[in-house]
Amino acid sequence: MSKVEAYKKLIRQFYAGSLQGTAKENFIKYIEDPEFLEAWEELMEQDTDENTSLKEPDAAQLFARIKSDDRVKNSLTDIPDRSVSKIKIFKSIATAAIVLLLGTAAFLIWNQNEKEIDQIAHLQNVDTELKVLPGTNKAQIILENGSRIDLEKIKGDTVISNGDFDIVKTADGSISYRPKYPGKESSKLVHNTIVTPGGGEYRLILPDGTKVWLNAMTTLRYPVQFNKDIREIEMTGEAYFEVAKVVKAGKRVPFIIHTGSQKLEVLGTVFNLQHYGQKIVTTLLEGKVKLNFAGSDHDGQYLSPDEQATFDMASNRVKKIQVDPFYFSAWKDGKFAFEKTAIEEVMETISRWYDVEVIFKNELKDFQFSGTISKYEDINKLLQTIELVGGIHFQLKGRRIYVMK
């Protein structure tokens, strides 16, 4: 059934005064849809052309009655000729009709057809549900007791009180922690977890001042107050870190990140850490880090700026190379940046950010892409840009991207 036909059925129920509950309340919202007005007009013309007596009230007669009703006629302006402004006429009268009929007793009682009402709602929402949009700032915080805070629903400049600390959402949308009793050390570590979904990212400031940018599909578990001798967190996904330097009794307090079977230790540095699937990629921008790998003979790997280590947990191997860190941290600044990157990896990145499914119709093992594109580009333009390289084509159907030669 087309959307117009579905609207016609709903309008007939409206004529009969049989709409109930939520359907009755929502009916007036359909006035904003031109296809609704088209259905109403076609129904009027159909009733007139057929010249038959309908079970429901005749549309033209109903409109005439509405226009003469004292409760609504004062709210209607002079109605121009139909050929001049069809949508304006129907919108004006239809709104008045709804106001009148929703406030008067129904003269026929029909059972509401919930299936058809649901179909209308589905037809209205389907375009929105299938439209592919870039990611936005959205995440959830899971508290120690398991309860969740949806950060997308909280306005900026909001303070959430929780035990001995406050969670603060600043005007720019980032999250930070503030102890209620500064200087007081807790006897027990209390952990929170922040989770970004597909198509989401977020910025977090840890209790020690460390700044963390979380990419899509990332989970970070951290204490709301760090131990005085060591700072430890756990992560999967991808995040960019600017680790704060903390000194206690003249010694730097180590900062450690557990990612799969890799342990990363820093003293004060800037780096990007990615862990999706079986590979852990550490890219250093500033400072120095030490990498250890559980059950591996590659412990004690050190990275200097512009170096990258890739640990394959499946094969238990580590590969260290020189790189341009820009291509591995540009996402933090709103860009996709690729340099001779396999198309599979490119599409994985796009899939996470636009929250879509990618299906390869052909094997494209040798295809690579280089370029920098805004993360907030329209998905069709982004795919067209990649196609300019030649030898590859995309087809977007709903929330699926088909990749083919």
C-alpha positions in Angstrom: 0.0 0.0 0.0 1.4 3.4 -1.0 1.7 6.2 1.6 -1.1 8.2 -0.1 -3.5 5.2 0.0 -2.6 4.5 3.6 -3.4 8.2 4.4 -6.8 7.8 2.6 -7.8 5.0 4.9 -6.8 7.0 7.9 -8.7 10.0 6.7 -11.8 7.9 6.2 -11.5 6.8 9.8 -11.1 10.4 10.8 -14.3 11.3 8.9 -16.2 8.6 10.8 -14.9 9.9 14.1 -13.5 6.5 14.9 -9.9 7.6 15.8 -9.1 6.9 19.4 -6.2 7.6 21.9 -2.8 8.3 20.5 -3.9 8.1 16.8 -6.4 10.8 17.6 -3.8 13.0 19.2 -1.2 12.5 16.4 -3.5 13.0 13.5 -3.1 16.8 13.3 0.7 16.3 12.8 0.1 14.7 9.4 -1.1 18.1 8.1 2.6 19.1 7.5 3.0 16.3 5.0 2.1 17.3 1.4 1.2 13.7 0.6 -1.4 13.8 3.4 -3.0 16.8 1.7 -2.8 15.1 -1.6 -4.6 12.1 -0.2 -7.3 14.3 1.3 -7.9 16.1 -2.0 -8.0 12.9 -4.0 -10.5 11.5 -1.5 -12.7 14.6 -2.0 -12.5 14.4 -5.7 -13.2 10.7 -5.7 -16.3 11.0 -3.5 -17.6 13.8 -5.9 -16.8 11.9 -9.1 -18.4 8.6 -7.9 -21.5 10.5 -6.8 -22.2 7.7 -4.4 -23.4 7.7 -0.8 -20.4 6.7 1.4 -20.6 5.1 4.8 -18.3 7.9 5.9 -19.3 11.5 5.7 -18.9 13.1 2.2 -15.7 15.1 2.2 -17.1 18.2 0.4 -20.2 18.3 2.7 -18.0 17.9 5.8 -15.8 20.8 4.7 -18.9 23.0 4.1 -20.1 22.2 7.6 -16.7 22.9 9.1 -16.4 26.3 7.4 -19.8 27.4 8.7 -19.2 26.2 12.2 -18.9 29.2 14.7 -16.1 27.5 16.5 -13.7 27.5 13.5 -15.0 30.0 10.9 -13.4 32.9 12.6 -10.0 31.3 12.5 -10.2 30.8 8.7 -9.0 33.6 6.4 -10.7 34.2 3.1 -10.2 31.1 0.9 -8.7 31.8 -2.5 -9.5 29.9 -5.7 -8.4 26.3 -5.6 -6.1 26.8 -8.6 -4.2 29.6 -6.9 -3.0 27.8 -3.7 -4.1 24.3 -3.4 -1.9 23.3 -0.5 -2.7 26.5 1.5 -6.4 25.8 1.1 -6.3 22.2 2.2 -3.9 22.9 5.0 -6.1 25.7 6.4 -9.4 23.7 6.1 -7.9 20.4 7.2 -6.5 21.9 10.3 -9.9 23.4 11.1 -11.5 20.0 10.4 -9.3 18.3 12.9 -9.9 20.9 15.5 -13.6 20.6 15.1 -13.9 16.8 14.9 -11.4 16.0 17.6 -13.6 18.2 19.9 -17.0 16.8 19.0 -18.7 13.5 19.5 -18.2 10.9 16.8 -21.3 10.2 14.8 -20.1 6.7 13.7 -18.2 4.3 15.9 -15.7 2.1 14.1 -13.0 -0.1 15.6 -9.6 1.5 15.2 -7.4 -0.4 12.8 -4.0 -0.3 14.7 -2.2 -2.0 11.9 -2.9 0.8 9.5 -2.0 3.5 12.0 1.3 1.7 12.6 1.8 1.6 8.9 1.4 5.4 8.6 3.9 5.9 11.4 6.3 3.5 9.7 6.0 5.2 6.4 6.7 8.6 8.0 9.7 7.4 9.9 11.4 5.1 7.3 13.2 7.9 5.5 14.7 9.2 8.8 15.7 5.7 10.0 17.4 4.9 6.7 19.1 8.3 6.1 22.9 8.0 6.6 24.3 10.9 8.6 27.8 11.5 10.1 28.5 10.7 13.7 27.9 13.2 16.5 28.8 13.6 20.2 27.0 10.8 21.9 28.0 8.4 24.7 26.9 6.8 27.9 28.6 6.6 31.3 28.0 3.4 33.2 28.4 4.0 36.9 29.8 1.5 39.5 26.3 0.3 40.4 25.4 -0.4 36.7 23.1 2.6 36.2 23.6 4.6 33.0 23.8 8.2 32.1 23.0 9.2 28.5 25.3 12.2 27.9 23.4 13.2 24.7 20.3 14.0 26.7 22.2 16.2 29.2 22.7 19.9 28.5 26.0 21.7 28.8 27.0 23.3 32.1 25.3 20.5 34.1 26.6 19.0 37.3 25.6 15.4 38.2 26.2 14.6 41.8 27.3 11.0 42.6 28.7 10.1 46.0 32.0 11.7 46.8 32.4 13.2 43.3 30.5 15.3 40.7 30.3 14.5 37.0 30.5 17.8 35.1 29.3 18.3 31.5 30.9 21.6 30.3 29.4 24.0 27.8 31.6 22.5 25.0 30.1 19.1 25.7 33.1 17.4 27.3 32.9 15.4 30.6 35.1 15.8 33.6 35.2 14.8 37.3 35.3 16.9 40.4 35.8 15.6 43.9 33.4 16.9 46.6 36.2 16.7 49.2 39.5 17.7 47.5 42.5 16.0 49.1 40.5 13.2 50.6 41.7 9.8 49.3 39.2 7.0 48.9 40.0 3.6 50.5 38.3 1.9 47.5 38.7 2.6 43.8 35.3 3.4 42.2 35.2 2.9 38.4 33.1 4.4 35.7 32.9 3.3 32.1 32.2 5.5 29.1 30.9 3.9 25.9 30.5 5.5 22.5 28.3 3.8 19.9 28.7 3.5 16.2 28.3 7.0 14.9 29.4 8.5 18.2 32.4 10.2 19.7 33.2 12.0 22.9 35.8 14.0 24.9 36.6 13.1 28.5 38.9 14.6 31.0 40.1 12.1 33.6 40.4 12.9 37.3 44.2 13.5 36.9 43.7 16.0 34.1 44.5 13.6 31.2 42.5 14.5 28.1 40.9 11.7 26.1 39.2 11.9 22.7 37.1 8.7 22.1 36.3 7.6 18.6 33.2 5.6 17.6 32.6 2.2 19.2 35.0 2.7 22.0 34.8 1.6 25.7 37.0 3.2 28.4 37.0 2.0 32.0 38.6 4.3 34.6 38.6 5.2 38.3 36.8 8.4 39.4 39.8 9.0 41.6 43.2 7.5 40.8 45.5 5.6 43.2 48.3 7.9 44.4 51.0 5.5 43.2 49.7 4.4 39.8 47.1 5.4 37.2 45.5 2.5 35.4 42.6 2.3 32.9 41.2 -0.2 30.4 40.2 0.5 26.8 38.9 -1.1 23.6 38.2 0.8 20.4 40.2 4.0 19.6 41.2 7.0 21.6 43.6 9.9 21.4 45.4 10.7 24.7 47.1 13.7 26.1 48.4 12.3 29.4 48.9 14.7 32.2 52.2 14.7 34.1 51.6 13.8 37.8 54.4 13.8 40.4 54.2 12.3 44.0 57.1 12.6 46.4 59.4 13.7 43.6 58.5 10.7 41.4 56.3 10.6 38.3 53.2 8.5 38.8 53.0 6.0 35.9 50.0 6.0 33.6 49.1 2.5 32.3 46.5 1.5 29.7 45.4 -2.2 29.4 44.2 -3.0 25.9 43.5 -6.6 25.1 46.8 -8.4 25.9 48.9 -5.2 25.5 50.0 -3.1 28.4 51.1 0.5 27.5 53.0 2.5 30.1 53.6 6.3 29.8 55.0 9.0 32.0 53.6 12.0 30.1 53.0 11.9 26.4 50.6 12.2 23.4 49.6 9.2 21.4 46.8 7.5 19.5 45.7 4.0 20.5 43.5 1.8 18.4 42.1 -1.7 19.3 39.4 -3.1 17.0 39.4 -6.9 16.5 42.8 -8.7 16.8 45.1 -5.8 16.2 46.4 -3.1 18.5 47.9 -0.1 16.9 49.9 2.4 19.0 51.0 5.7 17.3 53.2 8.1 19.2 53.2 11.8 18.6 55.1 13.1 21.7 57.1 11.7 24.6 57.9 8.0 25.0 55.9 4.8 25.8 56.8 1.3 26.8 54.8 -1.7 25.5 54.5 -5.1 27.0 52.5 -8.0 25.6 51.0 -10.8 27.7 52.4 -14.2 26.6 54.7 -12.7 24.1 58.5 -12.6 23.6 58.3 -9.0 22.5 58.0 -7.3 25.9 59.8 -4.0 26.6 59.1 -2.4 23.2 59.8 1.4 23.3 58.3 3.9 20.9 59.7 7.4 20.1 57.8 10.2 18.3 56.6 9.3 14.8 56.8 5.6 15.5 54.0 3.0 15.4 53.7 -0.5 16.8 51.1 -2.9 15.6 50.5 -6.0 17.8 48.7 -8.9 16.1 47.2 -10.9 19.0 46.3 -13.8 16.7 49.8 -14.3 15.5 51.5 -12.9 18.6 53.7 -10.6 16.5 54.7 -7.0 16.8 55.7 -4.7 13.9 57.3 -1.3 14.4 57.6 1.3 11.7 58.1 5.0 11.1 54.8 6.9 10.2 53.3 10.3 9.8 51.1 10.5 12.9 48.7 12.9 11.1 47.0 10.0 9.3 46.3 8.2 12.6 45.1 11.2 14.6 43.2 13.4 12.1 39.9 11.8 13.2 40.2 13.8 16.4 40.1 17.1 14.4 37.1 16.1 12.2 38.9 14.5 9.3 39.4 11.1 7.6 43.0 10.9 6.5 44.4 7.9 4.5 47.7 7.2 2.9 47.8 4.2 0.7 45.3 2.5 3.0 43.6 -0.8 2.0 40.0 -0.2 1.0 38.9 -2.7 3.6 40.4 -0.5 6.4 39.0 2.6 4.8 35.5 1.2 4.8 35.8 -0.1 8.3 36.5 3.4 9.4 33.5 4.8 7.4 31.3 2.0 8.7 32.0 2.9 12.4 31.5 6.6 11.9 28.4 6.6 9.8 27.0 3.5 11.6 26.4 1.5 8.4 27.0 -2.0 7.1 29.6 -2.5 4.4 29.3 -5.4 2.0 32.0 -6.3 -0.5 30.6 -7.7 -3.8 34.1 -8.4 -5.2 37.6 -9.0 -3.8 39.5 -5.7 -3.8 42.7 -6.7 -2.0 45.0 -4.5 -4.1 42.9 -1.4 -4.0 44.3 1.4 -1.9 43.1 4.9 -1.2 45.0 8.1 -0.2 43.3 11.4 0.7 41.9 13.6 3.4 38.1 14.1 3.7 35.9 15.9 6.2 34.2 13.4 8.7 31.1 15.5 8.4 30.8 15.2 4.6 27.5 13.9 3.0 28.0 10.1 2.7 27.2 10.2 -1.1 29.9 12.9 -1.7 32.4 11.0 0.4 31.8 7.8 -1.6 32.0 9.7 -4.9 35.4 11.2 -3.8 36.8 7.7 -3.3 35.4 6.6 -6.6 37.4 9.3 -8.4 40.5 7.1 -7.8 39.0 4.7 -10.3 38.5 1.0 -10.3 35.9 1.0 -7.5 32.2 1.7 -7.2 29.7 2.1 -4.4 26.0 1.5 -4.1 24.1 2.9 -1.1 20.9 1.1 -0.2 19.3 2.1 3.1 22.0 1.7 5.7 24.2 -0.7 3.6 27.1 0.2 1.3 27.9 -2.2 -1.4 31.5 -2.1 -2.7 32.3 -3.4 -6.1 34.7 -3.1 -9.1 
